[in-house]
Each structure stands twice: as C-alpha cells, then as structure tokens.
C-alpha cells in the first residue's frame, strides 16, 4: 500500500482529514480493535485471496458493501463529537467507479466523499 496526500507531510485538517479517516476506517478489519471489535469496513478482506477471473464482480460488490458499512460507522462515530468542524464530518460516501482488472489482478476504484459543508473529495484506490 502506498498512501499519499500531497508533496509535503504535515498535519491535515478539513476535507483531507475526512478522507484520511474514512480510508483508515475502510481498511480496518472488524475484530482487530480490542476496544471496538465491530469497528471497520473490511475493505481489504479480499486482498491476498485466490479467486478466478469470473469472481471480479464479487470483489466489486464486497467493496461497495465495505464503503457503505464504513460510511454508516463513521457518521455514527462523528455524531458523538460536536467539536468536529462540518468540513471534517461525513455526509455521504459512494462508489463512483469500481472495476476489477484481471491482467493486473487489481480492484481499481473511486470513492466520492461528501462533507457536511457540501464539499466533495475523491479517493482513487487501487487494491
């Protein structure tokens, strides 16, 4: 995995922080956090698994479900924190595109995050 949010590393706020937290939660596997065992979208569930070329649509479906699960969890978590700015709070998340590339054995996706201020962010992911 390679994470990059810009050229210089620094503390992020606003929309970049929202995007960073969403992706972190998306890639968290439920059961890994002893304090919150149900937390996580399990977006990496199928990484390293053997599958045939025909199972590509199943991988896309699993990823779409993971994004929906992550969005619901993140909205519920952020509702408990009134100090967060509206720009850092998630309003919605949707998969804009998701395709399985059999030649590269990769799932190539774009997820649109919408903050409560109405500003969109696009997270392009290749798994």
trRosetta pair geometry for C-beta under 8 A, 3 or more apart (Angstrom, degrees):
i j d omega theta_ij theta_ji phi_ij phi_ji
3 23 7.9 146 -122 118 112 146
5 12 6.2 -49 143 -78 159 144
5 16 5.7 91 -170 -162 128 117
5 19 7.6 145 -119 90 111 123
5 20 6.6 -17 -82 -76 143 109
6 9 7.7 161 73 -81 91 38
6 16 7.8 -22 -26 -128 118 146
12 16 4.1 -107 -169 109 125 117
12 17 4.7 171 115 -67 95 74
12 20 5.9 119 73 -12 147 146
13 16 7.0 49 59 55 28 98
13 17 5.2 -8 -137 -23 22 130
13 85 7.9 50 176 28 100 137
13 88 7.1 -68 -174 -72 63 121
14 17 6.0 115 51 18 31 101
14 18 7.2 -57 140 -6 39 101
14 85 7.0 -37 -99 81 60 138
14 87 4.5 -28 -143 129 75 132
14 88 6.2 -113 -127 -64 20 82
15 18 5.4 -50 -149 33 36 116
15 19 6.4 36 154 -18 66 104
15 87 5.9 -73 -51 173 69 99
15 88 7.7 -128 -67 -87 28 52
15 113 8.0 149 -162 95 85 116
15 115 5.9 -99 -103 -37 82 139
15 119 5.6 -85 -87 113 131 130
15 121 5.0 162 176 -65 108 127
16 19 5.7 -54 -149 37 33 112
16 20 6.2 35 153 -21 66 107
16 121 7.7 169 -81 -126 39 146
17 20 5.5 -53 -144 37 32 113
17 21 6.2 28 159 -15 66 108
17 88 5.2 -18 87 -123 118 108
18 21 6.1 -60 -147 39 25 106
18 22 6.3 26 156 -21 63 109
18 87 7.1 -127 -30 142 130 61
18 88 5.1 -169 -63 -145 92 48
18 89 7.3 -63 -108 16 119 10
18 90 6.2 150 -162 -69 111 77
18 113 6.1 172 131 141 112 142
18 115 5.6 -121 -63 -90 175 104
18 121 6.6 151 86 15 111 150
19 22 5.8 -56 -147 35 28 112
19 23 6.4 22 159 -14 64 108
19 113 5.9 -176 -94 37 73 151
19 121 4.8 -111 -72 137 118 150
19 123 5.6 164 -157 -73 105 111
20 23 6.2 -60 -149 38 26 106
20 24 6.4 28 154 -20 63 109
21 24 5.6 -52 -145 36 32 114
21 25 6.3 27 158 -14 66 107
21 74 7.0 126 126 -134 105 122
21 88 7.9 63 16 -173 141 92
22 25 6.0 -61 -150 41 28 106
22 26 6.1 34 151 -25 65 109
22 70 6.4 93 -166 148 76 124
22 71 7.8 18 -140 -88 111 62
22 74 6.0 -8 -106 -88 75 165
22 90 6.5 114 -83 -84 116 135
22 93 6.5 162 -155 -94 139 144
22 111 7.8 -157 133 118 132 136
22 113 5.7 -160 -5 -99 171 143
22 123 7.2 -146 90 -29 122 156
23 26 5.3 -49 -141 34 33 118
23 27 6.3 18 162 -7 65 109
23 123 6.0 -173 -72 -153 113 152
23 125 7.6 169 -127 -83 113 127
24 27 6.4 -69 -151 45 24 99
24 28 6.6 37 149 -39 62 103
25 28 5.5 -43 -147 14 36 119
25 39 7.3 -82 -143 172 93 94
25 40 6.5 -155 -172 -117 61 45
25 41 5.9 80 133 -12 75 105
25 70 5.1 134 114 -150 103 101
25 73 6.4 -167 174 94 133 123
25 74 5.7 151 71 -73 167 104
26 41 4.3 -33 -134 51 45 144
26 43 4.2 29 157 -24 86 143
26 66 6.2 85 -159 146 83 106
26 67 6.7 6 -124 -100 118 58
26 70 4.5 -7 -89 -96 71 162
26 111 8.0 -171 -98 13 161 176
27 40 7.9 -65 98 -155 27 97
27 41 7.3 6 -24 58 22 101
27 43 5.0 -62 -84 58 51 113
27 44 5.2 48 -147 -23 79 113
28 32 6.3 -143 -173 55 81 128
28 33 6.9 3 -174 -26 128 116
28 39 6.3 -19 119 126 141 85
28 40 3.4 -121 107 -114 91 102
28 41 6.7 85 53 23 76 67
28 42 7.7 -50 93 -57 49 43
29 32 4.8 86 72 -24 86 125
29 40 5.3 22 104 150 5 156
29 42 5.4 67 -124 -105 61 73
29 44 6.8 -74 -63 61 98 99
29 45 7.1 130 -114 -83 98 72
30 37 6.7 61 179 157 77 57
30 38 5.6 -3 -147 -152 115 33
30 39 6.6 159 -112 67 71 30
30 40 4.4 -159 -60 57 57 110
30 42 5.9 -40 0 -54 90 108
31 37 5.4 28 -106 -165 43 85
31 40 7.8 -79 18 35 56 139
32 40 6.7 70 31 -50 106 157
33 36 4.6 -2 105 58 128 79
33 37 6.5 -153 76 -83 69 34
33 39 5.4 -21 46 58 138 117
33 40 7.2 160 3 -39 111 113
34 37 7.0 8 -140 -70 24 86
36 39 3.7 29 130 -10 118 129
39 73 6.3 133 -137 -169 69 141
40 70 7.8 -27 178 -96 31 85
40 73 7.7 -48 3 91 13 177
41 66 4.3 91 158 -178 99 81
41 67 6.9 55 -167 -78 143 23
41 69 4.9 149 -128 86 75 103
41 70 3.3 -20 -74 -62 136 101
41 73 7.1 -145 -66 27 81 135
42 45 4.4 35 164 -54 99 113
42 66 5.5 -126 76 -116 69 109
42 69 7.3 6 30 77 92 151
43 63 6.4 56 -144 -133 80 75
43 66 4.3 141 -87 151 66 147
43 67 7.4 68 -97 -61 111 63
43 70 7.1 2 -47 -46 112 138
43 127 7.6 -142 151 -86 94 154
44 47 4.6 -32 -171 6 82 126
44 127 7.0 -156 -111 -147 69 130
45 49 7.9 4 134 -22 62 136
45 62 6.3 -116 66 168 126 132
45 66 7.1 -163 2 -81 115 132
46 49 4.9 -79 -161 29 60 129
46 51 7.3 0 -169 -27 113 142
46 59 5.4 -160 112 -124 169 93
46 62 5.9 106 -31 89 128 155
46 107 7.7 77 81 -25 126 143
47 127 6.1 -100 -83 176 106 105
51 55 4.1 -107 179 73 114 143
51 56 7.8 142 126 -62 127 49
51 58 7.6 -145 -155 68 141 121
51 59 7.0 145 95 -54 170 115
52 55 5.2 105 57 -4 70 102
53 56 6.4 -13 180 -27 48 110
53 102 4.7 30 -132 -127 100 137
54 57 7.9 -35 168 16 53 96
55 58 4.7 -44 -170 34 75 121
55 59 6.5 81 134 -25 82 93
56 59 5.6 -52 -154 31 38 112
56 60 6.6 38 150 -18 67 102
56 100 3.1 -162 -159 74 107 151
56 102 6.4 -78 -67 -68 137 91
57 60 5.5 -49 -150 35 39 114
57 61 6.4 42 150 -20 67 104
57 100 7.2 -111 -53 10 35 132
58 61 5.6 -51 -147 36 34 113
58 62 6.4 37 154 -20 65 104
59 62 5.7 -51 -148 35 32 112
59 63 6.5 31 153 -19 63 106
59 100 5.4 97 65 -87 126 129
59 107 5.4 -134 142 -86 124 128
60 63 5.8 -58 -152 36 30 111
60 64 6.5 31 152 -20 66 105
60 98 4.6 139 -143 122 95 117
60 99 7.2 8 -94 -101 126 19
60 100 5.9 -109 -46 -32 99 100
60 107 6.9 179 -81 -141 63 111
61 64 5.8 -53 -147 34 32 110
61 65 6.4 32 154 -17 65 106
62 65 5.7 -57 -151 38 31 112
62 66 6.3 35 150 -23 65 106
63 66 5.4 -50 -147 33 35 115
63 67 6.6 37 153 -20 65 100
63 95 6.9 104 119 -102 98 147
63 98 5.7 177 85 -147 134 147
63 107 6.1 167 -51 167 151 147
63 109 6.1 -138 153 -76 148 153
63 127 7.7 176 -102 32 132 147
64 67 5.8 -50 -151 32 32 111
64 68 6.6 32 151 -16 63 106
64 95 5.0 -91 -110 8 81 150
64 98 6.5 -136 -59 18 91 161
65 68 5.7 -56 -151 38 33 112
65 69 6.3 34 153 -19 67 107
66 69 5.7 -53 -145 37 31 112
66 70 6.2 32 155 -20 64 108
67 70 5.7 -55 -146 37 29 112
67 71 6.4 33 154 -23 64 105
67 93 5.6 -139 174 126 97 116
67 94 7.3 99 136 -137 136 19
67 95 5.3 152 32 -52 164 97
67 111 5.7 -162 -125 -124 134 127
68 71 5.8 -52 -147 32 30 112
68 72 6.6 27 157 -15 64 105
68 93 7.7 -167 -91 83 36 100
69 72 6.0 -58 -152 37 30 108
69 73 6.3 24 154 -15 65 110
70 73 5.8 -60 -147 40 30 109
70 74 6.0 26 159 -19 67 111
70 93 6.9 -44 90 71 99 159
71 74 6.0 -58 -142 38 26 108
71 75 6.3 26 160 -18 63 108
71 90 6.4 -148 -145 148 73 141
71 92 6.6 23 -160 -157 137 43
71 93 4.0 -153 -88 36 119 112
72 75 6.1 -57 -147 36 27 109
72 76 6.4 25 156 -16 62 110
73 76 5.8 -61 -151 39 30 110
73 77 6.2 27 155 -18 67 108
74 77 5.7 -53 -144 38 32 111
74 78 6.1 25 160 -14 67 110
74 90 5.0 43 116 26 122 148
74 93 7.8 63 46 -16 137 135
75 78 6.0 -59 -141 42 27 106
75 79 6.4 39 155 -33 62 104
75 89 7.9 75 -123 -179 62 87
75 90 5.5 -102 -75 84 75 104
75 91 7.9 73 -105 -128 113 16
76 79 5.8 -48 -151 21 29 117
76 80 7.6 26 154 -17 56 100
77 80 6.3 -63 -171 28 36 108
77 81 7.4 9 146 -3 67 111
78 81 5.7 -68 -152 43 46 103
78 84 5.8 -66 -156 46 95 162
78 88 7.8 -170 -136 119 129 81
78 89 4.9 149 160 -130 143 87
78 90 6.3 149 9 26 155 84
81 84 4.8 66 112 -17 110 108
84 88 4.9 -119 -175 85 100 114
84 89 5.4 117 118 -61 125 95
85 88 4.9 84 60 11 81 101
85 89 7.3 -149 96 -11 42 90
86 89 5.5 -56 -145 32 39 114
86 115 6.7 106 142 155 67 102
86 116 4.1 -104 -169 85 88 113
86 117 4.9 113 117 -54 108 86
87 115 5.1 19 -153 168 42 155
87 116 7.4 -104 -65 52 22 79
87 117 5.0 -6 -86 -3 68 135
87 119 6.5 13 -135 34 87 132
88 115 7.1 18 -33 -136 10 121
89 115 6.4 97 68 -161 54 78
89 116 4.5 5 83 -9 107 124
90 93 6.4 -20 -166 -39 125 101
90 113 6.3 -73 -125 -164 97 102
90 114 7.4 87 -162 72 62 54
90 115 6.8 -72 -104 -113 34 49
90 116 7.5 54 87 -38 9 83
91 114 4.6 -62 64 106 108 95
91 115 6.1 71 -4 145 101 15
91 116 4.8 143 -61 -85 102 53
91 118 7.6 15 6 -79 160 41
92 113 7.7 173 92 -153 48 44
92 114 4.7 11 54 46 84 116
93 111 6.1 9 -174 175 99 108
93 112 7.0 169 -150 86 51 51
93 113 5.1 -11 -104 -105 88 69
93 114 7.3 -159 -72 18 43 74
94 111 7.2 171 87 -155 31 66
94 112 5.5 -10 60 57 82 96
95 98 5.2 -13 175 -30 130 119
95 109 6.2 -57 -146 -162 103 112
95 110 7.3 115 -166 78 59 53
95 111 5.6 -39 -102 -102 56 75
96 110 4.3 -47 62 99 111 105
96 111 6.7 180 5 -104 86 18
96 112 5.0 82 -48 -22 114 105
96 122 7.1 -23 5 -133 150 102
97 108 7.8 -17 119 115 102 84
97 109 6.6 180 94 -146 61 47
97 110 4.7 37 43 32 89 105
98 107 6.7 -2 -167 -178 90 96
98 108 7.4 165 -147 85 43 49
98 109 4.3 7 -106 -108 81 94
98 110 7.6 -140 -62 29 60 57
99 107 7.6 168 85 -154 37 53
99 108 5.3 -15 63 61 86 95
99 109 7.7 174 22 -76 54 55
100 106 7.5 170 -154 90 54 39
100 107 5.5 -27 -101 -101 71 71
100 108 7.8 164 -97 18 20 74
101 104 4.5 17 110 39 121 103
101 105 7.4 -59 92 -2 75 12
101 106 4.9 -3 54 60 107 85
101 107 7.7 -172 18 -84 76 21
101 108 5.8 44 -16 -9 115 115
102 105 6.9 20 -162 -78 35 52
106 126 5.4 3 177 -176 129 91
106 127 6.5 152 -161 77 73 41
107 125 7.9 -1 105 113 89 95
107 126 7.3 161 81 -157 50 44
107 127 4.5 -12 57 61 100 99
108 125 7.6 172 -153 92 39 54
108 126 5.2 -4 -108 -110 73 81
109 124 7.4 170 93 -154 50 46
109 125 4.9 -10 65 63 95 95
109 126 7.7 175 25 -81 66 38
109 127 7.3 8 10 4 111 104
110 122 5.9 -10 -171 -171 103 102
110 123 7.1 154 -157 79 51 48
110 124 5.2 -17 -103 -102 81 70
110 125 7.5 170 -85 21 31 71
111 122 7.4 151 76 -157 43 52
111 123 4.7 -16 60 60 95 101
111 125 6.8 17 1 3 106 117
112 120 5.6 -21 -169 -162 102 114
112 121 7.3 149 -158 75 53 44
112 122 5.6 -23 -101 -100 69 72
112 123 7.9 -172 -79 20 22 73
113 120 6.9 142 77 -159 49 58
113 121 4.6 -15 61 60 102 96
113 122 7.7 -168 21 -78 74 24
113 123 6.5 49 -13 -12 110 108
114 118 6.8 -16 -173 -142 100 31
114 119 7.4 158 -153 79 57 36
114 120 5.3 -28 -98 -99 73 72
114 121 7.9 -174 -77 20 29 70
115 118 7.0 -42 75 24 75 20
115 119 4.9 2 38 56 115 86
115 120 7.8 -154 9 -80 76 24
115 121 7.3 62 -30 -9 97 106
